[in-house]
Amino acid sequence: MKKFREKYDTMVWAVKLALKINAKIFYVLGFISIVISVLPAVALHFNRETVAILSDFIATGVGEFADVRFAILALGIVLTLVGLSNRLNRDMLNMLMHDSYYYGMFEHQMDCYENISLKARMNSKFQDDLYATMWRQGLSNVMSEGLMFVSRITGVTALLVVAVQVSGVIFWVSLAYIILILILTLAFADKFFWDSQEYHRINRLQTHYQDSSMSQGVAKEMRVYGLKDEVLSRWEKAYSEVENFHLKRAKDKGLFGFALSLGFYLFIIGMIGYSILQVAGGYMTVDIFLMLYALGLSLNQMTQTLSDCFIEIDDAIYFLTIQRKFIQSIPENSKDWEEGFTPADEEIVFRAENMCFSYDDEKDVLHDLTFSIKKGETIALVGLNGSGKSTLVKLLIGLFEPTSGDLRFYGNPYDDKTRGGIMKRVGMFFQDFHIFHATVRENVGFGDLKNLGDEERVRAALEKGDATHIVERFEKGLEQWLQKHVKQDGVWLSGGERQRFAVSRAHMSSKEIQIFDEPAAALDPIAEMKQFQAIHEKIQGSTAILISHRVGFARLADRILVLDDGRLAEDGTHEDLMNKNGIYANFFNEQAQWYQ
């Protein structure tokens, strides 16, 4: 009962979503599908009438062509319509709905997924759940197959009405056949069930090895270490599970097809056998016999389609149920993210008091942090790799929420309005930045979309990011495509070049708060120092947070925050912390040789 309730809830949700995306196509195609489904029954009526008139004419020789002209003309029109209606098959219906509901579902998912917290995205189970929702055929399949199912139910009902008017026996035989097909369908439905989560589990490893063999980076490892045979062997072993998964489904489908064919042949043999006996006994005329034969063929076609539609709908509802539960668990879009923020404190930009954070809600990675960052201050955030620097920054810009304690931005607690204020005021360079498959102009301009077409601002950002000399090498300049995965005339960038373009993107917006998380990690220590000096010169007047695990740059800052194993170990100027002779002084002295 619970399973049925879930499917019912999903169907209601799917119909509401479909109507929201495109109600017009739903109603128009639904009406057309139902109307054409009764055409075979109408054709049988005119077929019988025409054959009866012709039989009487041949038997008696009495009558004129005019007597059958209307019946023949009507039959021709109906058969033409039936022929045309057959063109509106399941594939055609799916195609007509695909653009609206496939892309409509994609857009709906993207809107919802935008609200998924960064913390949730880092959970492996969450990633599996998210992957399971990415099949977007579900809505278009449910709508097209659902309309086809309803139209075929209507058509089958119309044929049964014709059958009961002609012969009670044929009606009951036809009804028994329909029930048999539905029972077989229900019996095999679970065997055809596509468990995407199970398939993903067994397919994950073979996909890893398959993709690895085509990866440019892995190719070097395979050649240097002679790993080809080992990787191939592991791929074959992993793929055997996937192959068995598909073979079992193919076997079940073959068995189901055989059962359906056997049921049809028994049905048609029984119907024809009974009709022949009736004709021989003088209880049935030839026109009814021919009509019943045509009825049997039409009934079989519609019943087979009913069976196929049921299986497709059952599969699609399973995926839609996963999508529905996942989407409904995501908070709705907030309209306040981009509006309504008013600073309650003009001087203190960030303030944290006893703030803790945990990725798994069990073990804290940041412990009891208390600090403040004033407007116009340049802060150096330093510490060893894994000390929590990047995590802290993501908390400051609202991508994570503290597990406990208090965090405020310009005196405001971190609600949706505050996050909207942060997004408008903070320019950010992420340590794990991304270079888009796009032009240089777009890769930099994405830092300030409203000025994407402003070439002067893009060039100014490139200058601030020390990337101008790289662009000057490109024949197409700002229109040079980066990356080669999409366009062959794109260019590959070195790690340092990639970093300079990402830093330029952060400079594009010229926002009042600038955060640079390891903006020179791909550079050598001397180049790193030059990069930080350039950044420091170009962010004068802004509130800035500069982050690195190498501490030479920290002398440029007004104040230094030192993280050690998720705790704020030290807070002060370069001179203060050097005199303290603690963690920072130890870092600085150990790394000083790189800068001498």
Disulfide bonds with the S-S distance in Angstrom:
none
